[in-house]
Amino acid sequence: MSEEIRFPVEDEQIAALLKGLDDGLQVPPEVTAAWKQAIRSESLKTENKKPKKQNILRWVGEIAAALLLLVGATLVWRSFGNSDITVPNTNVPAEKASEKYVFYTKTASVDSALPTVYDKDESASSRTAADKGYGVLEDNFEEASDDDMIIFTQSSDTVLEGMSDFEENETPTESGFVYIGKLDIYESDIPRAKAHLETIVNSVESAYIESEQTQLVSGSSTVSGTIRVRNEHLDELTEAIGNKFASSEIEINRINVTHDKSDLSDKLQNAYELKDRLDKEIEFAGTNADISLYEKLQELLDEINDYETAILKSEIDLEYATLNYTINGSEGKTAAVPATYGSRGFGGFMKDLGKVSMVMLPVIALTALITMHLSQRKRKKAQ
Amino acid sequence: MELVRLAAQGDSDAFEKLVMPHERMMYALAFRMCRNAEDAKDCLQDSMLRIYKALPNFRGESSLSTWFYRIVNNTCLDSHRRRKVRKAESIEKLSQSGWNPVDPAPGPQQSAENASLKRALSAGIKTLSPEIRSAVVMRDIQGFSYEEISEVLEINIGTVKSRISRGREKLRGFLIASGEL
């Protein structure tokens, strides 16, 4: 009978019994092979799951796509909002301007329009109307737009009728109307502009510079003056000015002064008649004439003098047009080179694209950052 | 450390070189922690895979071997929790349930008593709870220090000693009941 081995009942004894329990233990080859195979399989899986390197081109493509969307949206938006691309022509040729402002009234006779003090022959001026292109001016003529260099205004008393054909020797009735114009020239080189204007004035018959002065306004100099020219030569003058100065504005006002002239004449006539009566009274009174008569006579003579002066001035005004001119040193009203559709469109588009981009870029940047962060987290988790 | 770096990058050859020196000890732990050799094989394989995947995150706070054994122990515990391990009351019942302990050192010179004792010890170890078992196996069979066991099991040394003591006491009772003592 084999005796069973009895060990002392001690913890250390158990430990001693356990010690070396696995000394002969060897890992079976199939176990080793199994885990090695498993590792290799896992290694291959990991290789396939490795995140691809960031494709810079992919990012560039995405950014390009985003920009394309922005550009497209801006174009579409602008096409709806771009209603008028026509550029107004702010530089009306002078030849067109000169056709606008001259209108003649047609009356039964020249005499009826002239005051009695005038000699018809002296004040009348001949003119061929056909080649000047005079036309009908309606009472409610169209108001000149900003595009036009010539603006025609008229007083409420103006009576205008069309005169399509004149006999060559027939004198258009100009008496009763005065022409007062305003000329603005915009040139940076004022002395040169002055010289040119003088040349033009000297080249036009009957034209002359009545007065001129130079002023300094807000740091820039301005030359102003008055040009007088016979009515029949006003066209020629304005045309020459328009041709010479690209940046200029002319405004001609035609004022009917017939009533004023008539009124002056009547007053003068009355004054004459009163003077005649007073002369007779003084002659009759002789040396006993009251001093008050002499005082009244003096007042009357002064009055007559005033009337005659006024009438004389108005006669000149009737014959000579007045053009008050100003040469401005700034080019503020220079007609800008009309922007083409393309340049206006491109400039405006870039402004709009900038505005849209400024609004959208923070959103795009934030989206990109979040996407990158999520991608990185995903890659870490995969590891 | 170069080997660790390469293995962490997924180099399977480098990984094999890294773990091979520890394979036997790892297998021994798995062998003692699992029900049978087949489970031990699965446990070891799972452990290797876990180590391979977790190697990039190894921060070097413990030794590499300690870390390996920890993973093996945890893998076996996870496996144990997934299965209901019937507590065998005797070697006969263990055998009937399919337990077939591998004789770790079969040899012609081994006496019958030794073989019987070893079988009894193996059977007794199986009766221990996994937590106690790992402590006893690592201490008494594999020769780990209390500190090493503490690191592997992530428990303090006092708990390690307590578990070991309780394990030995249970084993003694089992051996007495089996007639080996």
Interface residues (C-beta under 8 A of the other chain):
Chain A: S2 E4 I5 R6 F7 V9 D11 Q13 I14 A15 L17 L18 K19 L21 D22 D23 G24 L25 Q26 V27 P28 E30 V31 T32 A34 W35 K36 A38 I39 R40 E42 S43 T46 E47 Q383
Chain B: G10 D11 S12 F15 E16 E23 R24 Y27 A28 F31 R32 A37 A40 K41 L44 Q45 M48 L49 Y52 K53 P56 V102 P104 A105 P106 G107 A112 E113 L117 K118 L121 S122 I125 V136 V137 R139 D140 I141 Q142 G143 S165 R168 E169 L171 R172 L175 I176 G179 E180 L181
